[in-house]
Amino acid sequence: MENKLARVVILGGGFGGVFTALDLGRTCTVTLISEADHFLFTPMLYEYLSGEVEEWHIAPAYKELLDESVNLISDEVTEVDLEAQTVKLKRRSESLPYDVLVLAVGGVTNFAGVAGAAEHAIPFRKIAHAQELRQRMVAALDRVPPDLAPQDTQRALTFAVVGAGASGVELSTKMADLLRDAFKRRALRGEARVLVIEMGDKVVPGMGGDIREFVEEALRESHVEVHTLTRVVCVTEKTLVFEHNGVQTEIDTAAVVWAGGVRVSPLVESLKVEKTNRGLILVNPTLQVPSHKNVFALGDIAFYKDATPTLAGTAQLALQQAGLAARNIKALVSGDELQTKHFEELGEAVSLGTERAAVLAGGKAFGGPLARQARFALYTARLPTWHHRLRVGASWFFDGTAPRPLLPLGIQR
Ligand SMILES: Cc1cc2nc3c(=O)[nH]c(=O)nc-3n(C[C@H](O)[C@H](O)[C@H](O)COP(=O)(O)OP(=O)(O)OC[C@H]3O[C@@H](n4cnc5c(N)ncnc54)[C@H](O)[C@@H]3O)c2cc1C
């Protein structure tokens, strides 16, 4: 393979794909294929829901981030032929050939086969999901007249979040704070009900005890009802049934959000390569797929042994792997030796409602409004390009990051 002419095709424009493309620069002929036309900084999707950040802050178009030398294709990859070295796209009849392939298509929401969940629960992985949830919250508030009795108001404004991992607690505290603010502005009686439902025995099971204390305190302060050791049995358009200690309870819901896990997509399922029992692609310490040395896999779809276990399925890992993938692709095409790397946890930061956050940095956990500011600063530094970091950082600094209220439809700003 001759360096510049090597055709590197990257599937997926998330953390793994975009950062690989950025790190490759102009060293190869790079094509990035993604269903969307924009990158998404997922750790701030909660702030997009609450209006603390704008769409352009966290979802910049690929063409703003990537050099014009990168060939961008907005399409869905439907098939990969590892032997013929081609990929098939939904909207193109001809297959696209590659010399080096980067698999970075990320995961999809895992509804775990719960009846009605895929049809009626809202996933929370994309800008469109946050928009749908916000609209559902506004629509539910708009249906409630101010003189309605508190218990009826609460029944009409009950929201359930499934899963109490980082995503579920960030989401539920954000929703509860937004709703509390909306109650005041609209002079509604009583309060909304936000439940977080978790199969395990504690919230944020993947996080350490220090940060969990801040999370539990925030859940209490935001009046989020936590139901641990509880299983969701079914979801319908307007209800949810859960089971705890063998007893089933049905509640009315204005919306159910599914933050209950991630699984690999059908595209990854279709690949005939070595995988773990969860369907993750087993990769060498160089990120190469063992059976196909010109194929690299990273991020949420890959199982990489040499990383702190808590990093699995995180942007932190995908981002760090992208640097290694780009370096190794350059080495592969120029006949140099490929490298390996150990990946460490870079710290944790969870947003807790609209006023505070909790951050674990350098082994120390801290919380409150200061942690919220620290999280914004930390995430500015992790945005994909210097240009974008500067624009977003300036916007947060000068225009502020106050939430956007859930105003009645028609007077949304
Ligand atoms: C709401 C939310 C909050 C999160 N918060 C954090 C956090 O605070 N910290 C953290 O470390 N991690 C966080 N994560 C996890 C993090 O987002 C993922 O681990 C990370 O995005 C994985 O990167 P990836 O490149 O593997 O996949 P992704 O970033 O998911 O990118 C996959 C890309 O591939 C595209 N794609 C998928 N299938 C196809 C196809 N067939 N054809 C074409 N394109 C396709 C997708 O549209 C997407 O652009 C969060 C995730 C979510 C959903």
The ligand as an ORCA input file, in Angstrom:
! r2SCAN-3c Opt
* xyz 0 1
  C     -26.695     10.474     26.248
  C     -25.310      9.898     26.351
  C     -24.415     10.430     27.251
  C     -23.123      9.937     27.353
  N     -22.273     10.481     28.254
  C     -21.000     10.064     28.314
  C     -20.066     10.678     29.214
  O     -20.417     11.592     29.966
  N     -18.788     10.220     29.201
  C     -18.372      9.233     28.378
  O     -17.185      8.881     28.402
  N     -19.239      8.601     27.555
  C     -20.526      8.994     27.494
  N     -21.420      8.370     26.650
  C     -20.973      7.209     25.857
  C     -20.323      7.677     24.559
  O     -21.182      8.518     23.841
  C     -19.954      6.496     23.705
  O     -19.177      5.605     24.441
  C     -19.166      6.966     22.494
  O     -19.953      7.840     21.728
  C     -18.721      5.781     21.662
  O     -18.089      6.255     20.517
  P     -18.205      5.425     19.156
  O     -17.357      6.136     18.160
  O     -17.978      3.997     19.413
  O     -19.734      5.544     18.731
  P     -20.680      6.783     18.563
  O     -20.117      8.009     19.143
  O     -22.021      6.314     19.004
  O     -20.708      7.005     16.987
  C     -21.243      6.082     16.108
  C     -21.553      6.804     14.811
  O     -21.828      5.829     13.798
  C     -22.993      6.188     13.098
  N     -23.557      4.942     12.578
  C     -24.045      3.903     13.289
  N     -24.445      2.911     12.469
  C     -24.192      3.342     11.208
  C     -24.387      2.777      9.921
  N     -24.906      1.547      9.754
  N     -24.050      3.499      8.849
  C     -23.516      4.742      8.991
  N     -23.303      5.328     10.192
  C     -23.632      4.619     11.278
  C     -23.847      6.883     14.144
  O     -24.827      7.701     13.552
  C     -22.776      7.687     14.897
  O     -22.502      8.902     14.231
  C     -22.729      8.846     26.532
  C     -23.638      8.295     25.630
  C     -24.908      8.810     25.526
  C     -25.881      8.223     24.535
*
